[in-house]
Amino acid sequence: MSSSSLDSDDGRIRVGKPIGRHRTTHHIGGGKNIHHILGGGKVADVLLWKDKKVSAAILMGISIIWFLFEVVEYNFLTLLCHLIISTILIIFIWNKVADSFQWNPPRIPEFFLDKYTFREVADIFHAKMDQFESNFFYVACGNDFRHFILEEVDYYVGRVNRRMRKSYKKFDKEVLTKIPRGPVKEHKDK
C-alpha cells in the first residue's frame, strides 16, 4: 500500500496528505471530471477559473453592475442616458483633439448615418401606429361589439394584478429582505 493513494471497497480513491490526513475524491460517471461536465470549452474554463483574466473581468463587471443598481440605486434608464451622454462627449472631445493635432478623427460606422435605414424604420413605425389607430377607432365606435365587451376583462386583470402584488409582498418579506445590501440612501422629499 502506498501512502499517496489507497483504494477502498466503495470505489473511492484516498489521496495522501502530510501528517496522515487524507482527502477522498469521487470519480464522476466513468472518469468524467467537472470540466467535462460543464461542456469542456471556454465557458468551463471561465467557471473553473482556468482563464483567470476573463473570469476576473466577468466577476468585476457583475460586481460593478450590482454596485450601481443596489448600492448607488441607479435606474437602468438613468444609467443608459449617462452612458450615451458620456459617449457623445468622448466622441466630441476626440474629434476636437484630432483636429488640433492632425490625427484621424473618430470613424463612425455608416449604418448609423444611412438615411434609408432611418426612413425604413420610420415607415414601419408609421404603419404599425396607423394599424393600431384604425383598430382602436373601429372598436371605440362600436363596430366590433365583441372587442368592446372584452373591456370587462379589466376587472379580472385587476384581480390577478392584486394577487400578484400580494404574492410579491410575501416573497419580498420572506426572501428578498433577507439578502444583505449596502447602506441605503434616504431620499429627500420635496
Beta strands, then each sheet from edge to edge (+ up, - down):
strand 1: 5-7
strand 2: 13-16
strand 3: 22-25
sheet 1: 1+ 2- 3+
end
